[in-house]
Each structure stands twice: as C-alpha cells, then as structure tokens.
Amino acid sequence: GNLSNCPNGSRWVMDVFNECAQDGRDVASVVLGLVSIFCFAAASFPQFYQACKTGIMDRALSIYFLLGWLGGDLLNLIGSFLAHQLPLQVYTAIYYVLADLVMLALYCYYKVKNRGGGFTAQINAAFIFLSLGTLSTVSFLGRGAAVAQDPVVFKGRSLLSTHVGELVSEPFTRSEIIGFAIGSVSSVLYLCSRVPQIYTNYKRKSTIGISYSLFALVMLGNLLYGLSVLLKNPEPGQSEGDYVLHHLPWLVGSLGVLSLDVVISFQFLAYRGGKPGTHEERDALLGEQGDS
C-alpha cells in the first residue's frame, strides 16, 4: 500500500525501512544512515577493551560525559517509542542505551576497585546482575516494539525522520512538536557531555585509558548521519529550508558533537607523548600491585 505513494521508489528500502527512496540521492542517504548505525554500534567495544587493559577507566573518563551520553540515548529511546518507530530503529535505540549502561557499569566497577576496598566479589555479582537485567529489558521492550504499527511521524535519531505518506508541506503536528522538543534536549545532552571530558583530558594532561577508536567511530558515525539527513530529498511541496528546520535538532546533535570530538582528537595528538607518570595513574598501578 505504501508503494502507491512512492511509485518509482526502491522496493527494498520501502520493505525494510518504510522509506521512499525515489532516486540515487535518497538511496545514498539510506546507505550512509546504515553505515552510521554500524559505526555507533561498534564504537563502545574499543573502550571496553581499553578499560580492561588499563584498569583506570574511572580516572580517564568523566562521569558527566557518560551520564550525558546515556541521557541523550535515553531520550532517543523514549522518542522512538512515542513515535512508534519501526523495529529496526527501536532495537538500535535499545542497543545504544544498553551499551551506555555497560560503559557506566565498568566505570563504577573500576571506581570501587581502585579504591582498594576489597569489594571485588560483590562488584562482580552486581555486574552479572546488571547484565541479566539488561538482557531481560531487551526482551521486554522488543516485544513492545514489535506490536507498534502506526505510521511514523517523528523518528528521533533514526535514518530519516519524515512522514512517508505526507505529500504536501504541513506545519508541525503535535507529535512532531513533542519529537522536536525531545530531539532538542537530546542534542543538548550530547553536546554538553563532551565538555566535561575535554576538561578531564586537559586537567590530566593525558588521554591514557581512553580509546581513540571510540571517538573516531562516533565522529565517522555523526558525519555520515549528518550527510544522510542532508542528502535526503525534501517531501513533495516541501522547501529545502522547511526540511532543514524539521531536522535541525538532529543536525545540531550530530555535526555539533562532531566539532567537539575534533577538539578531543587534538587533545589525543597533544598528549600522545604522555605516560602513566601522573599521580592518578601511578596510584592505580600501585593499587593493582598491592592487590596481587
């Protein structure tokens, strides 16, 4: 039925994403959006490895950076449920939140462990409990997402965020206003999360304990995501200006964060000669030797 509104569109894009891709520009937008999702999905794994390797994640990363990132992804997840997104977008939003929770759990793990309180067994038990809880949450939310069949009006931080059946330019609907507000707050949280991390790196004069691949993949994901939004053709009857206005929060959230991640990249270059000689890293290493 949706193909009647998109007679010349790509069938596989319509079947998988319920999006109308009329020409090569629209198809390129979808492909770039897909690649950006894979970049975001893979970004956390290098930091997980780096955390286990160095054991100083609590000193390397700012807790406000992690909380801001989690807050932005939570709002993205809330927006996806309010807008009844397709299962792919909902599952992706759930994955982002779960990855943030694992990152936050690792931070708390090393925060307590490096204090030398001897709570290793309790922390391990809590970490396992958290993992089981998040898996249960995935299964519960997944069932709820599968039954959502309403047309998409607002699509948060997804591939595209337009109404498939909208053939003329219309003012913001109530759902779009709610989505716009959620997207705006989410973008502010993404932006603000970088500032504490930049300050932490500057204060330590070191980036030891942080994986640059985390920021590199996020930068690539944000760049591709911004390009995917800008490449998408406006709806029939919608001007380029109106289209950009409807997508402004997510463009600011992606390209704005990209600019701050460039600052963090320069910090990696400036502090690349740094060695674990500051009192923070030295205390962590001495604590590990004492435990052994």
C-alpha positions as CSV (number, residue, x, y, z in Angstrom):
1,G,0.0,0.0,0.0
2,N,2.8,2.4,0.8
3,L,4.3,1.8,-2.7
4,S,1.3,3.8,-4.2
5,N,2.8,6.9,-2.5
6,C,6.2,6.0,-3.9
7,P,5.7,4.6,-7.4
8,N,9.3,5.0,-8.5
9,G,11.0,4.2,-5.2
10,S,13.3,1.4,-4.2
11,R,11.3,-1.6,-3.1
12,W,13.9,-3.0,-0.7
13,V,14.2,0.4,1.1
14,M,10.4,0.6,1.4
15,D,10.2,-3.0,2.6
16,V,13.0,-2.7,5.2
17,F,12.7,0.9,6.4
18,N,9.3,2.0,5.2
19,E,11.1,5.0,3.5
20,C,10.6,6.3,0.0
21,A,13.8,6.4,-2.0
22,Q,13.0,7.9,-5.3
23,D,16.4,8.3,-6.8
24,G,20.1,7.8,-6.2
25,R,20.3,10.6,-3.7
26,D,17.7,9.0,-1.5
27,V,19.3,5.6,-1.7
28,A,22.7,7.1,-0.8
29,S,21.1,8.8,2.2
30,V,19.8,5.4,3.4
31,V,23.1,3.7,2.8
32,L,25.0,6.4,4.7
33,G,22.5,6.2,7.5
34,L,23.0,2.4,7.8
35,V,26.8,2.8,7.9
36,S,26.4,5.4,10.6
37,I,24.4,3.0,12.7
38,F,27.1,0.4,12.4
39,C,29.7,3.0,13.5
40,F,27.7,3.9,16.5
41,A,27.1,0.3,17.4
42,A,30.8,-0.6,17.2
43,A,32.1,2.5,19.0
44,S,31.9,1.2,22.5
45,F,33.9,-2.1,22.1
46,P,37.4,-0.4,21.8
47,Q,36.7,1.4,25.1
48,F,35.6,-1.8,26.8
49,Y,38.9,-3.4,25.8
50,Q,40.9,-0.3,26.8
51,A,39.2,-0.2,30.2
52,C,40.0,-3.9,30.9
53,K,43.6,-3.3,29.7
54,T,44.5,-0.2,31.7
55,G,42.2,-0.5,34.7
56,I,41.9,3.3,35.1
57,M,38.7,4.0,33.3
58,D,37.4,5.8,36.3
59,R,40.2,8.4,36.0
60,A,40.3,8.5,32.2
61,L,36.6,9.2,31.5
62,S,34.4,11.9,33.1
63,I,31.3,10.5,34.8
64,Y,29.4,13.5,33.4
65,F,30.5,12.5,29.9
66,L,29.0,9.1,30.4
67,L,25.8,10.4,32.1
68,G,25.3,13.0,29.3
69,W,25.7,10.3,26.6
70,L,23.3,8.0,28.5
71,G,20.7,10.8,28.9
72,G,20.8,11.6,25.1
73,D,20.4,7.9,24.2
74,L,17.5,7.5,26.7
75,L,15.7,10.4,25.2
76,N,16.3,8.9,21.8
77,L,14.7,5.7,23.0
78,I,11.7,7.5,24.6
79,G,11.2,9.4,21.3
80,S,11.3,6.2,19.3
81,F,8.5,4.6,21.4
82,L,6.4,7.8,21.4
83,A,6.7,7.9,17.6
84,H,6.1,4.2,17.1
85,Q,9.2,3.7,15.1
86,L,9.9,0.6,13.0
87,P,11.5,-2.3,15.0
88,L,15.0,-1.7,13.5
89,Q,15.1,1.9,14.9
90,V,13.7,0.8,18.2
91,Y,16.2,-2.1,18.6
92,T,19.0,0.2,17.6
93,A,18.0,2.8,20.3
94,I,17.8,0.0,22.9
95,Y,21.2,-1.2,22.0
96,Y,22.7,2.3,22.4
97,V,21.2,2.5,25.9
98,L,22.5,-0.9,26.9
99,A,26.0,-0.1,25.6
100,D,25.9,3.1,27.7
101,L,24.8,1.1,30.8
102,V,27.7,-1.4,30.3
103,M,30.1,1.6,30.0
104,L,28.7,3.1,33.1
105,A,28.9,-0.2,35.0
106,L,32.6,-0.6,34.0
107,Y,33.2,2.9,35.3
108,C,31.7,2.1,38.6
109,Y,33.5,-1.2,38.8
110,Y,36.9,0.4,38.4
111,K,35.9,3.3,40.6
112,V,35.3,1.0,43.6
113,K,38.1,-1.4,42.7
114,N,40.8,1.3,42.5
115,R,39.8,2.5,46.0
116,G,41.1,-0.8,47.4
117,G,38.0,-1.5,49.4
118,G,38.1,-5.2,48.8
119,F,34.6,-5.4,47.3
120,T,35.7,-7.3,44.1
121,A,33.3,-10.3,44.7
122,Q,30.3,-8.0,45.4
123,I,31.1,-5.9,42.4
124,N,31.3,-8.9,40.1
125,A,28.0,-10.1,41.4
126,A,26.4,-6.7,40.8
127,F,27.8,-6.6,37.3
128,I,26.4,-10.0,36.5
129,F,23.0,-9.0,37.9
130,L,23.0,-5.8,35.8
131,S,23.8,-7.8,32.7
132,L,21.0,-10.2,33.3
133,G,18.6,-7.3,34.0
134,T,19.5,-5.5,30.8
135,L,19.0,-8.7,28.7
136,S,15.5,-9.1,30.3
137,T,14.8,-5.4,29.4
138,V,15.8,-6.1,25.8
139,S,13.3,-9.0,25.5
140,F,10.5,-7.0,27.2
141,L,11.0,-3.8,25.1
142,G,11.5,-5.8,21.9
143,R,8.0,-7.4,22.3
144,G,6.5,-4.0,22.8
145,A,8.3,-2.6,19.7
146,A,7.1,-5.4,17.5
147,V,3.4,-4.5,18.0
148,A,3.9,-0.9,17.1
149,Q,2.4,-0.5,13.7
150,D,1.3,3.2,13.5
151,P,2.7,5.4,10.7
152,V,5.9,7.2,11.6
153,V,5.6,10.9,12.2
154,F,8.7,11.6,14.3
155,K,11.7,9.3,14.1
156,G,14.2,10.7,16.5
157,R,17.8,9.8,15.8
158,S,17.0,7.3,13.0
159,L,17.9,7.1,9.4
160,L,15.3,9.6,8.2
161,S,12.6,11.4,10.1
162,T,9.7,12.3,7.8
163,H,6.2,11.1,7.4
164,V,6.0,8.6,4.5
165,G,2.5,9.5,3.4
166,E,3.0,13.2,3.6
167,L,2.8,14.6,0.1
168,V,2.4,18.3,0.9
169,S,4.3,20.6,3.3
170,E,2.4,20.8,6.6
171,P,3.0,22.7,9.8
172,F,4.3,20.9,12.8
173,T,1.9,18.4,14.2
174,R,1.6,17.8,18.0
175,S,3.7,14.6,17.7
176,E,6.3,16.5,15.7
177,I,6.5,19.2,18.3
178,I,7.0,16.6,21.0
179,G,9.6,14.9,18.9
180,F,11.3,18.2,18.2
181,A,11.5,19.0,21.9
182,I,12.9,15.6,22.8
183,G,15.4,15.8,19.9
184,S,16.5,19.2,21.0
185,V,17.1,18.2,24.6
186,S,18.8,15.0,23.4
187,S,21.1,17.1,21.2
188,V,22.0,19.4,24.1
189,L,22.9,16.5,26.3
190,Y,25.1,15.0,23.5
191,L,26.8,18.4,23.2
192,C,27.2,19.0,26.9
193,S,28.6,15.6,27.6
194,R,31.8,16.4,25.6
195,V,32.7,19.5,27.7
196,P,33.5,17.6,31.0
197,Q,35.6,15.0,29.0
198,I,37.6,17.8,27.3
199,Y,38.2,19.4,30.8
200,T,39.2,16.0,32.3
201,N,41.7,15.4,29.5
202,Y,43.1,18.9,30.0
203,K,43.3,18.5,33.7
204,R,45.1,15.2,33.5
205,K,47.3,16.3,30.5
206,S,46.8,12.8,29.3
207,T,44.4,10.6,27.4
208,I,45.7,7.3,28.8
209,G,42.9,4.9,29.5
210,I,40.7,6.3,26.7
211,S,40.4,4.6,23.3
212,Y,40.6,7.0,20.4
213,S,38.7,4.5,18.3
214,L,35.6,5.3,20.5
215,F,35.7,8.9,19.4
216,A,36.9,8.1,15.8
217,L,33.9,5.8,15.2
218,V,31.5,8.3,16.8
219,M,32.9,11.1,14.6
220,L,32.5,9.0,11.5
221,G,29.0,8.0,12.5
222,N,28.0,11.6,13.2
223,L,29.5,12.7,9.9
224,L,27.7,10.0,7.9
225,Y,24.4,10.6,9.8
226,G,24.5,14.3,9.1
227,L,25.2,13.7,5.4
228,S,22.4,11.1,5.2
229,V,19.9,13.7,6.5
230,L,21.2,16.4,4.2
231,L,21.2,14.1,1.1
232,K,17.5,13.1,1.6
233,N,15.2,14.8,-0.9
234,P,12.5,17.0,0.7
235,E,8.9,15.8,0.6
236,P,6.9,17.0,-2.4
237,G,5.8,20.5,-1.8
238,Q,8.3,21.0,1.0
239,S,11.1,23.5,0.6
240,E,14.8,22.8,1.5
241,G,14.5,25.4,4.3
242,D,11.5,23.7,5.8
243,Y,13.2,20.3,5.5
244,V,16.3,21.5,7.3
245,L,14.2,23.1,10.0
246,H,12.3,19.9,10.7
247,H,15.7,18.1,11.1
248,L,17.6,20.9,12.8
249,P,17.9,19.3,16.3
250,W,19.5,16.1,14.9
251,L,21.8,18.0,12.6
252,V,23.0,20.1,15.5
253,G,23.3,17.0,17.7
254,S,25.4,15.2,15.1
255,L,27.5,17.9,13.4
256,G,27.9,19.9,16.7
257,V,29.2,16.8,18.6
258,L,31.5,16.2,15.6
259,S,33.1,19.6,16.1
260,L,33.7,18.9,19.8
261,D,35.1,15.4,19.1
262,V,37.6,17.2,16.8
263,V,38.8,19.1,19.9
264,I,39.2,15.8,21.7
265,S,41.2,14.5,18.7
266,F,43.6,17.4,19.0
267,Q,44.0,16.5,22.7
268,F,45.0,13.0,21.7
269,L,47.7,14.5,19.5
270,A,48.8,17.0,22.1
271,Y,49.1,14.4,24.9
272,R,50.2,11.4,22.8
273,G,53.6,11.6,24.5
274,G,52.0,11.3,27.9
275,K,53.0,8.4,30.0
276,P,51.4,6.9,33.2
277,G,53.5,9.1,35.3
278,T,50.9,11.3,36.9
279,H,49.9,10.5,40.5
280,E,46.5,9.2,39.3
281,E,47.8,6.5,37.0
282,R,50.7,5.7,39.4
283,D,48.3,5.2,42.3
284,A,46.2,2.9,40.2
285,L,49.2,0.8,39.2
286,L,50.4,0.6,42.8
287,G,47.0,-0.4,43.9
288,E,47.0,-3.3,41.4
289,Q,50.4,-4.4,42.6
290,G,49.3,-4.3,46.2
291,D,46.2,-6.5,45.4
292,S,48.5,-9.0,43.7
